[in-house]
Structures are given as structure tokens and as C-alpha cells.
């Protein structure tokens, strides 16, 4: 099956699996992260972020800063972004099919399972764990780029 047919199906699976999160409120430990991000996530304060112990969570700080600017304290906007990031993560699992040992047929099944399996739901449904989602995206993205470099665009 071509990627033009697989990618929308995978997106739909990922969205449907986590759709209930859109009606979930912010969790109590999300509020301190949102508050901290208003300083450390601000691009004007990048030096403060670089010197802060939470600098390893820079992408999470930028996420909270940007999402707060867009949605305020309306939780559904935050969760919509994490669901979309989960869709991208699912597509990256599918893209790992560029590895000939794996292949796209098997990676499509793996991506489908990844899309709906909620064993890793914290990264999508708990905003304070969004750094795990970003870590996966960067690592999987780098791996897919490496595979494309080794085996060419397939």
C-alpha cells in the first residue's frame, strides 16, 4: 500500500485513540510548568534557560510558552498539539520502513499498533511528560534521516 493511503489511516488511528484527552482538564502539576515556561520559554530569556537546571527540558518550556500564548489555560488546545505530535511520531515509526530489514509492510503494522497502544499515554495525555514525546520525535526523526542517508529515498 502506498504512503498516500497509509499515512491518513495512521493519523486517524492516532487521533481516535487519544480524542478523549481533548475533554480532559489540565492536571495540577501542569500549572507550575506553564508558569515557569512564561519566563524560561520566552525567546528573550534564552540565557536564563541555558543556565537553569531545567535546560534539558528546553523544548517542553518552549512548548508550554507557545501553547499558553495560543490557548491560555484552555487544556484542549494543549492536548490537540500533543495528539498532532503523536500523529507525527506514528508517521516516523512507519518511515522506519526505509530500513530494508524491516520494510514498509511491517512498519505499517508497527505504526498502527503504536498509534493506538496507550501504554505510553503519559507523553500524550499528561502535559508535564511532553518532554518524552519531544525526545521520541527527535530520536526517531534522526534515525529515519540516517536510514534515508544509508538506503536512499525509498
C-alpha positions in Angstrom: 0.0 0.0 0.0 1.4 3.5 -0.9 2.2 6.0 1.8 -0.5 8.3 0.5 -3.0 5.7 1.6 -1.2 4.6 4.8 -0.4 8.0 6.4 -4.1 9.2 6.6 -5.1 5.8 8.1 -2.3 6.0 10.7 -3.3 9.6 11.5 -6.9 8.7 12.0 -5.9 5.8 14.3 -3.7 8.1 16.5 -6.3 10.8 16.7 -9.2 8.5 17.5 -7.2 6.7 20.2 -6.4 10.0 22.1 -9.5 12.0 21.2 -10.9 11.7 24.8 -7.9 13.7 26.0 -9.4 16.8 24.4 -12.1 16.9 27.2 -9.6 16.3 30.0 -8.6 19.3 32.2 -5.1 20.4 33.0 -3.5 18.3 35.7 -2.3 20.0 38.9 1.4 19.7 38.0 0.9 21.3 34.6 0.3 24.7 36.2 3.8 25.1 37.6 5.3 24.1 34.2 3.1 26.7 32.4 4.1 29.3 35.0 7.8 28.6 34.7 7.7 28.5 30.9 6.4 32.1 30.8 9.9 33.1 31.8 12.2 30.4 30.6 10.3 29.6 27.4 10.4 33.3 26.3 13.0 33.6 23.5 14.2 36.8 25.1 15.3 34.9 28.2 17.3 32.1 26.4 20.3 32.9 28.5 18.3 32.2 31.7 17.1 29.0 30.2 20.7 27.9 29.3 21.8 28.4 32.9 18.7 26.8 34.5 18.7 23.2 35.8 15.7 22.5 33.6 17.5 23.5 30.4 17.4 19.8 29.4 13.6 20.4 29.1 14.0 23.3 26.7 11.6 22.0 24.1 9.0 21.5 26.8 9.5 25.0 28.1 9.1 26.4 24.5 6.0 24.1 24.0 4.4 25.5 27.2 5.3 29.0 26.4 3.9 28.9 22.8 0.8 26.9 23.8 0.0 29.4 26.6 0.3 32.2 24.1 -2.2 30.4 21.8 -4.6 28.9 24.3 -4.2 30.4 27.7 -5.3 27.8 30.2 -7.7 26.0 27.9 -6.5 22.5 28.1 -8.0 21.2 24.8 -5.5 23.3 22.8 -2.5 21.8 24.6 -3.9 18.3 24.1 -4.6 18.9 20.4 -1.0 19.8 19.9 0.2 16.6 21.7 -2.1 14.5 19.7 -0.8 16.0 16.5 2.8 15.3 17.7 1.7 11.7 18.4 0.5 11.6 14.8 3.9 12.7 13.6 5.6 10.1 15.9 3.4 7.4 14.4 4.4 8.5 10.9 8.0 8.3 11.9 7.5 4.7 13.1 6.1 4.0 9.6 9.0 5.8 8.0 11.4 3.4 9.7 10.3 1.0 7.0 13.1 2.6 4.9 15.3 0.0 6.7 15.3 -3.0 4.3 15.4 -5.4 7.3 12.1 -4.0 8.5 10.4 -2.9 5.3 7.3 -0.7 4.9 4.7 -3.5 5.2 5.9 -4.5 8.7 6.5 -0.8 9.7 2.9 0.0 8.7 1.6 -2.6 11.2 4.0 -1.4 13.9 3.0 2.2 13.3 -0.7 1.2 13.6 -0.1 -0.6 16.9 2.0 2.4 18.1 -0.8 4.8 17.2 -3.5 3.0 19.3 -1.5 1.4 22.0 -1.9 3.5 25.1 0.9 2.1 27.2 2.9 5.3 26.5 -0.1 7.5 27.0 1.6 9.8 29.5 3.6 11.5 26.8 0.3 12.5 25.0 -2.2 12.9 27.9 -0.1 14.3 30.6 1.4 17.6 29.6 4.2 17.5 32.2 5.6 14.5 30.3 5.6 16.2 26.9 9.4 16.2 27.0 9.2 12.4 26.4 7.2 13.0 23.3 9.8 15.5 22.1 12.6 13.1 22.8 10.9 10.4 20.8 10.3 12.8 17.9 14.0 13.9 17.8 15.5 10.4 18.2 13.1 8.7 15.7 13.5 11.6 13.3 17.3 11.3 13.4 17.0 7.6 12.9 14.8 7.9 9.9 17.1 10.6 8.4 20.1 8.2 9.0 18.1 5.4 7.3 17.3 7.6 4.3 21.0 8.6 4.1 22.1 4.9 4.1 19.5 3.5 1.9 18.3 6.4 -0.1 14.7 7.6 -0.5 12.6 4.5 -0.9 
